[in-house]
Amino acid sequence: MAQVSFDGSAVPGGRVSRRSLLRGAAAGAGAVALPAVLAACGSGPGGDGRTIRLGSNSSDPVPKKAFAAAFAAYEKQSKEGRKVKVNTVDHNTFQENINRYLQGKPDDVFMWFAGYRMQFFAKKGLLHDISDIWGSYEGFSPALKAQSTGEDGKQYLTPYYYYPWAVFHRRSVFEERGYQAPGTLDEYIALARQMQKDKLVPIAFCDKDGWPAMGTFDYINMRTNGYEFHRRLMAGEEAWTSNEVRQVFDTWRSLLPYCQPAANGRTWQEAATSLQKKQAGMAVFGLPHPGQQFPEEEQDDIDFFPFPVINPEHGQDAVEAPIDGFLLAKKSKSLKQDKVMESAKDLLKWLSTGEAEDIYLAGDPNNIAVSDRADTSKYTALQKKAVELVSGAKQISQFLDRDTRPDFSSVVMIPAIQSFINDPKDVDGLVNGIERQKKTIFAAD
């Protein structure tokens, strides 16, 4: 496989639901009450050093089963008899409580994200440096290494897979109705209007969990203003009151009549299911989201097209393709034992191999391997198309809540976007409020 160039810059971000925000704006700082299920997953000293405790946020059935297969394969090949004890927590619960988890009694290894979200916790001293084993990794591009590197130049993440965002639909629905994939915003709206006439909800839409609608914002922004503006905006270097940002919300407002109503009360699983049931015609999602809600016999019916062109100057240059992987928690008590640390690093080294990615992707074809040592010969048509999408991109973004500060993402942007979805008329009030809070938060450092 041709190596994908992950050259988008990343900034810290965190996914926190509105439920957490209502418990207190300090959610971004980790002041949320930690659920017993997550608190109970912490590790402690003892044991023979061969058991690795791993915190997983892959709670949906498809990835959960695929990871189980990968970890079982690791145990089988381990000459030392090492075992992986997995603690799986609901995806959003894991996200909401990641600060408290890492500062409390975390597992030895845990799943998390590349780029700034990883850098944020590394800077806080909550991650173990794994630079010593990164030197033995093969098949990763320099850009992937950069996405796994902290501000101090050390590596903290073992990348495992990525997944692009696009506009997903059912191939059979498009064929039956004679729909054509739109290339421009005008064509996108025209298609949405036709779907309404055909008694379909044009765009499945959701934001109950606080992050799904961010993908739509990012694409409208990058298609309108370009990747560099997106990067500067996420870094606090551009004003949210600018004409560029106002135009993003104005464009988004023109699309809302074609979106499922009451999006703030709908989970991504429910939105993806409406696509699967042919109730909705399209959905802006990441590759795993529709795949995990479609039964196996319907997987071949999933298709996508790139988010349409808005400003020809920027075309479809940028693609959102978040990278996920594995890290070592600094406050894991058992990692203080040399044998446990050795076992944990051994697991990470194995997870960095093409073989490990092949085993996982055999059970979850809704992601793409990051290693060029992985076997792509068995990729589905959808996976091959996803590789082409990312390989052809001029810039790669990591998603809004991964491309900015966690406190700004959780405390400001989640409620702001949900407020916009509920009442999209007052764009002036919306951007003024975001800008005021942005100045306060970014000035804190």
Secondary structure, 3 states (H helix, E strand, C coil): CCCCCCCCCCECCCCCCHHHHHHCHHHHHCCCCCCHHHHCCCCCCCCCCCEEEEEECCCCHHHHHHHHHHHHHHHHHCCCCCEEEEEECCHHHHHHCHHHHHHCCCCCEEEEECCHHHHHHHHCCCECCCHHHHCCCCCCCHHHHHHCECCCCCECCEEEEECCEEEEEEHHHHHHHCCCCCCEHHHHHHHHHHHHHCCCEEEECCCCCCCCCHHHHHHHHHHHHCHHHHHHHHCCCCCCCCHHHHHHHHHHHHHHHHECCCHHHCCHHHHHHHHHCCCEEEEEEECHHHHCCCCHHHHHHEEEECCCECCCCCCCCEEECCEEEEEEECCCCHHHCHHHHHHHHHHHHHHCCHHHHHHHHHHCCCCEECCCCCCCCCCCHHHHHHHHHHHCCCEEECCHHHHCCHHHHHHHHHHHHHHHHHCCCCHHHHHHHHHHHHHHHHCCC
